[in-house]
Amino acid sequence: MPHPPLVAARLCRRLLPSTRRVFPRAMASSSTAAAAAAQQAAGGVAARARAEYEEVLGRLSSLISQKVRAHTGNRGNQWELMGRYIQILELEEPIARMKVIHVAGTKGKGSTCTFTESILRSCGFRTGLFTSPHLMDVRERFRLDGVDISEEKFLKYFWWCWNKLQEKTDDDIPMPPYFRFIALLAFKIFSAEQVDVALLEVGLGGKFDATNVVKEPVVCGISSLGYDHMEILGNTLGEIAGEKAGIFKKGVSAYTAPQPEEAMVSLKKRASELGISLQVADPLKPHHLKDQHLGLQGEHQYINAGLAVALASTWLEKQGHVDRMPLNRTDPLPDEFIKGLSSASLQGRAQIVPDSQVNSEEEPNSSLVFYLDGAHSPESMEICARWFSNVTKEDKRVPSSMEQSQTSGKSRKILLFNCMSVRDPMRLLPHLLDTSTQNGLHFDLALFVPNQSQYNKLGSNTSAPAEPEEIDLSWQLSLQTVWEKLLHGDKGLNSTDSSETSLVFESLPLAIEWLRKNAREDLSTSYQVLVTGSLHLIGDILRLLKK
C-alpha cells in the first residue's frame, strides 16, 4: 500500500477541477420566463431561510463557553439560575405537566432513550426525544415522533426563547450557556408540541445537569456506568455513580442496567436515602424479540434494550396503560415493543456506511466501508473493538449492497482515530488494541486526524478552510506516539516499522481522499475502516461522506 510522507514533510494537496459553468439558452416563451421567475423567487426564499438558519447557528455558537470542562461552573455553581430562566420562559407549569422519562449514565444512555422512544411511538404515543451531542445538525437533538424537528419549527421556537431571554437577562442574570439554552429549548418544543412523553438524556453527570430541573419525572433510568468526565464527576466509580444518581427523585421509580459493585453500592445508597426502590433491568435475550434483530447493532445493545423495556413498561403502567405492558420477564415481548426495538435508529453507534464514491456501479470492484462508533471511554472502546471484530470477520455482515465486491476475501483493517484532549489516550487506545487482539483482529494501519468540526459552526454546512494557515497537530502526533509505543514498545516512532503502521493527516478530507485512492488502486482488497474515539469525529465523517 503506498503511503504519503509524514506530516513533517507536509502532505500534498490536489487541486479540484474547476467547476464548469453552463449558460441557459434564451427563453423561448413567456411561460418559460414565468417559470424561471418563479424558480428564482423560490431560490430567493430558500436563500433567506438558509441565511436565517446560519444566523441562528451563530447565535448558538456565541453561548459556547471557552472555559475548560472542569471549571466550577460545571460543578453546579449558579445552578439556581436555571430556575430563573424557566421563570423567564414561563415554563414552570409546562414542565410540571410533562410526562418525562429521565436517563443518565456513562455508556448507552442515548441508545436507551432511543429504544424507549421507539417502543412508545410504536404503541401509538406522540414522543419527544432530547439527546446529545448532535453529529451533523443541531436539530438532531430534538426529535418529534422519531424525526428531527423541522427547520421551520426549530427557528420559531429558537427565536421565542432567545428573544425572551435577551430581554430579561443582564449582568446579574447572564444568558444561559449553550447546553442550558439547548435544554430550555427542548422543554419549550416538547410543551408547545404537546408530546405525550418526553425522553430526556442527561448531558453530563446528573445532579447539576440542565435536564435535572424536572422535579417529578414518571421514571428514571441509569445506563451502564464507567470512567468518563472524571475531571468533573470524580475519580472513582462510586463518585461517578453518586453524580448520576442525582436524577433520582423521592416517590419516582428508578431502574438501572447491571453495574459494577462499587457503582451499585453508590446508586443503592442514594435510592435508600430517598426511600425508593432501585430495580435492576435484566438484559434482553433474542427470544424476547422472537429472534428479530435489534435496530442498533452490537451485543451490548441487549443491555440498553433491557433497560428501555423496563422504562417503557413503567411509563405505560403509571399512565394507566397496563394492557400494553409485557406480561412477565420471560415470555416474548408484545409486538409493539418488538417493532419499536427492531426499528430504532441512532447515527454514529455501530453504524456501517459503504463509501458511495468508491462502491459505485462505475467501480463495482472497489470496496471501502466505514464502521462508525462514537466510543470515547475505556469500557466503550472494548465494546467497539468486539463489535468491529465480529462484524468484519470473513465479511459475513457487510451490507448486501457490498456483497458483489467481496470477491477475494482479502481485507485491510484500518483505524481512523481522534479523541478530545481532555481524555487520556492511555485509557482508550490500550483497551481498543488489546480487545481487538483478543478477538483475532489486527489493524494494518492507524490514521490520526484533527476533527473537521473545529472549523464549523454548530451543524453548519460551511466547509473548513481549503488552506488553513496554521494547523496544530501536536495532539494527533501524541496519539500516534501512544499507538506506536503500544505496538513497538519503547522504540515507538523510532521503530523501522512505525511508518508502516501509523500516519498523521492534516485534515479528515485528506485522509478520506487517501483511503479512496488506495481502494481504487487496489481492487483485490476490501478496505474496512473503523472510525472511533469521538462523536464529533463521527459527525464530521458523516457530513463529508454525504456530500
PEMOMO-V494696 format. One record per residue. N is the residue number from 1. PHI is phi as a letter, one per 30 degrees, with the letter a starting at -180 (NA if undefined). OMEGA is omega in whole degrees, 0 to 359 (* if undefined). Layout:
N & PHI & OMEGA
N & PHI & OMEGA
//
This chain:
1 & NA & 179
2 & d & 180
3 & c & 173
4 & d & 176
5 & d & 179
6 & d & 187
7 & e & 184
8 & e & 181
9 & c & 181
10 & h & 182
11 & d & 178
12 & d & 176
13 & c & 176
14 & c & 175
15 & d & 177
16 & d & 178
17 & d & 181
18 & d & 182
19 & d & 178
20 & d & 178
21 & c & 181
22 & c & 182
23 & c & 179
24 & d & 174
25 & d & 177
26 & d & 180
27 & d & 185
28 & c & 184
29 & a & 179
30 & d & 179
31 & d & 177
32 & d & 178
33 & d & 180
34 & d & 179
35 & d & 179
36 & d & 179
37 & d & 179
38 & d & 180
39 & d & 180
40 & d & 179
41 & d & 179
42 & d & 178
43 & d & 178
44 & d & 178
45 & d & 180
46 & d & 180
47 & d & 179
48 & d & 178
49 & d & 179
50 & d & 180
51 & d & 179
52 & d & 180
53 & d & 178
54 & d & 178
55 & d & 179
56 & d & 178
57 & d & 177
58 & d & 179
59 & d & 175
60 & d & 180
61 & d & 181
62 & d & 181
63 & d & 181
64 & d & 181
65 & d & 176
66 & d & 179
67 & d & 176
68 & d & 187
69 & d & 180
70 & d & 180
71 & e & 184
72 & e & 178
73 & d & 178
74 & d & 183
75 & c & 174
76 & j & 177
77 & e & 181
78 & h & 178
79 & e & 182
80 & d & 179
81 & d & 178
82 & e & 177
83 & d & 179
84 & d & 179
85 & d & 180
86 & d & 177
87 & d & 180
88 & e & 183
89 & d & 178
90 & h & 184
91 & c & 183
92 & e & 182
93 & d & 178
94 & e & 179
95 & d & 180
96 & d & 181
97 & d & 186
98 & d & 179
99 & c & 193
100 & c & 164
101 & c & 189
102 & c & 186
103 & b & 173
104 & c & 179
105 & l & 177
106 & c & 183
107 & b & 171
108 & i & 181
109 & d & 176
110 & d & 178
111 & d & 179
112 & d & 178
113 & d & 181
114 & d & 177
115 & d & 183
116 & d & 178
117 & e & 183
118 & d & 177
119 & d & 184
120 & d & 174
121 & d & 177
122 & d & 176
123 & d & 174
124 & j & 182
125 & c & 176
126 & d & 189
127 & c & 170
128 & b & 183
129 & b & 178
130 & c & 181
131 & b & 176
132 & a & 352
133 & d & 171
134 & d & 181
135 & c & 183
136 & b & 185
137 & b & 183
138 & e & 181
139 & d & 177
140 & d & 183
141 & d & 185
142 & b & 179
143 & c & 174
144 & c & 182
145 & h & 174
146 & i & 183
147 & b & 176
148 & e & 180
149 & e & 181
150 & d & 179
151 & d & 181
152 & d & 180
153 & d & 179
154 & e & 180
155 & d & 181
156 & d & 183
157 & d & 176
158 & d & 183
159 & d & 178
160 & e & 180
161 & d & 184
162 & d & 184
163 & d & 179
164 & d & 180
165 & d & 178
166 & d & 182
167 & d & 189
168 & c & 183
169 & d & 179
170 & a & 181
171 & d & 181
172 & d & 177
173 & b & 183
174 & d & 173
175 & e & 180
176 & d & 174
177 & d & 192
178 & e & 187
179 & d & 177
180 & d & 177
181 & d & 180
182 & d & 179
183 & d & 177
184 & d & 178
185 & d & 178
186 & d & 179
187 & d & 179
188 & d & 181
189 & d & 186
190 & d & 178
191 & d & 180
192 & d & 181
193 & d & 174
194 & h & 178
195 & d & 176
196 & d & 181
197 & b & 176
198 & c & 179
199 & c & 185
200 & c & 173
201 & c & 177
202 & d & 179
203 & d & 182
204 & a & 178
205 & i & 181
206 & l & 186
207 & e & 183
208 & c & 179
209 & d & 182
210 & d & 180
211 & d & 188
212 & d & 173
213 & d & 177
214 & d & 186
215 & d & 183
216 & b & 174
217 & d & 177
218 & d & 181
219 & a & 178
220 & c & 178
221 & b & 175
222 & b & 177
223 & d & 185
224 & e & 181
225 & c & 179
226 & a & 184
227 & c & 175
228 & a & 181
229 & h & 186
230 & d & 179
231 & d & 181
232 & c & 191
233 & c & 181
234 & k & 187
235 & c & 180
236 & b & 177
237 & d & 178
238 & d & 179
239 & d & 180
240 & d & 179
241 & d & 178
242 & d & 177
243 & d & 180
244 & d & 181
245 & d & 176
246 & d & 178
247 & d & 179
248 & d & 179
249 & b & 178
250 & d & 178
251 & i & 182
252 & c & 179
253 & d & 181
254 & b & 178
255 & b & 175
256 & b & 167
257 & d & 175
258 & e & 185
259 & b & 169
260 & e & 187
261 & e & 183
262 & d & 179
263 & d & 182
264 & d & 179
265 & e & 182
266 & d & 179
267 & d & 181
268 & d & 179
269 & d & 180
270 & d & 179
271 & d & 180
272 & d & 178
273 & d & 181
274 & c & 180
275 & i & 179
276 & c & 177
277 & c & 176
278 & c & 183
279 & c & 178
280 & d & 178
281 & d & 181
282 & d & 175
283 & d & 176
284 & d & 172
285 & b & 184
286 & e & 183
287 & d & 176
288 & d & 182
289 & c & 185
290 & h & 177
291 & i & 170
292 & d & 181
293 & d & 171
294 & d & 179
295 & d & 177
296 & c & 186
297 & d & 176
298 & j & 181
299 & d & 181
300 & d & 182
301 & d & 176
302 & d & 175
303 & d & 180
304 & d & 180
305 & d & 178
306 & d & 177
307 & d & 180
308 & d & 179
309 & d & 179
310 & d & 181
311 & d & 180
312 & d & 180
313 & d & 180
314 & d & 178
315 & d & 179
316 & d & 180
317 & d & 183
318 & d & 180
319 & c & 175
320 & i & 181
321 & c & 184
322 & d & 183
323 & d & 182
324 & c & 182
325 & d & 172
326 & d & 182
327 & d & 181
328 & a & 183
329 & d & 187
330 & c & 182
331 & d & 173
332 & e & 182
333 & d & 173
334 & e & 184
335 & e & 180
336 & d & 178
337 & d & 181
338 & d & 179
339 & d & 180
340 & d & 181
341 & d & 183
342 & d & 182
343 & c & 181
344 & d & 179
345 & b & 179
346 & a & 183
347 & d & 172
348 & i & 176
349 & c & 181
350 & h & 184
351 & c & 180
352 & c & 183
353 & b & 172
354 & d & 180
355 & d & 186
356 & d & 180
357 & d & 181
358 & c & 182
359 & d & 184
360 & b & 178
361 & d & 179
362 & d & 180
363 & b & 187
364 & d & 184
365 & c & 178
366 & d & 181
367 & b & 175
368 & b & 182
369 & b & 178
370 & c & 178
371 & c & 190
372 & c & 174
373 & a & 186
374 & d & 180
375 & e & 179
376 & b & 173
377 & b & 182
378 & e & 182
379 & d & 181
380 & d & 174
381 & d & 179
382 & d & 179
383 & d & 179
384 & d & 181
385 & d & 179
386 & d & 179
387 & d & 182
388 & d & 179
389 & d & 183
390 & d & 188
391 & d & 182
392 & c & 180
393 & d & 178
394 & h & 178
395 & h & 186
396 & d & 186
397 & c & 172
398 & d & 182
399 & e & 186
400 & e & 180
401 & d & 182
402 & c & 189
403 & e & 184
404 & d & 184
405 & c & 179
406 & c & 187
407 & c & 188
408 & c & 183
409 & i & 179
410 & d & 181
411 & b & 173
412 & c & 178
413 & c & 184
414 & b & 176
415 & c & 173
416 & c & 196
417 & b & 162
418 & a & 173
419 & b & 180
420 & d & 185
421 & d & 177
422 & d & 181
423 & c & 182
424 & c & 181
425 & d & 177
426 & d & 173
427 & c & 184
428 & c & 187
429 & d & 177
430 & d & 179
431 & d & 179
432 & d & 184
433 & d & 183
434 & d & 181
435 & d & 177
436 & d & 180
437 & d & 179
438 & d & 180
439 & c & 174
440 & i & 181
441 & c & 178
442 & b & 177
443 & d & 177
444 & d & 185
445 & a & 174
446 & b & 179
447 & c & 180
448 & c & 187
449 & b & 170
450 & d & 176
451 & d & 176
452 & d & 188
453 & d & 178
454 & d & 180
455 & c & 192
456 & c & 165
457 & d & 185
458 & d & 175
459 & i & 183
460 & d & 175
461 & d & 180
462 & d & 181
463 & d & 173
464 & d & 177
465 & e & 182
466 & d & 182
467 & b & 179
468 & e & 185
469 & d & 182
470 & b & 176
471 & b & 179
472 & d & 181
473 & c & 184
474 & d & 180
475 & d & 180
476 & d & 178
477 & d & 178
478 & d & 175
479 & d & 178
480 & d & 179
481 & d & 178
482 & e & 182
483 & d & 182
484 & d & 177
485 & d & 177
486 & d & 182
487 & d & 191
488 & c & 180
489 & i & 185
490 & d & 179
491 & d & 177
492 & h & 182
493 & d & 178
494 & d & 179
495 & d & 179
496 & d & 182
497 & c & 190
498 & d & 181
499 & d & 179
500 & c & 185
501 & c & 178
502 & a & 178
503 & b & 173
504 & c & 177
505 & c & 181
506 & d & 181
507 & a & 178
508 & d & 178
509 & e & 178
510 & d & 179
511 & d & 180
512 & d & 180
513 & d & 178
514 & d & 178
515 & d & 180
516 & d & 180
517 & d & 180
518 & d & 181
519 & d & 180
520 & d & 183
521 & d & 183
522 & c & 188
523 & d & 182
524 & d & 186
525 & b & 172
526 & c & 180
527 & c & 182
528 & c & 190
529 & c & 175
530 & d & 178
531 & c & 184
532 & a & 178
533 & j & 185
534 & a & 175
535 & d & 176
536 & d & 176
537 & d & 179
538 & d & 178
539 & d & 179
540 & d & 184
541 & d & 176
542 & d & 180
543 & d & 181
544 & d & 182
545 & d & 182
546 & d & 179
547 & d & *
//
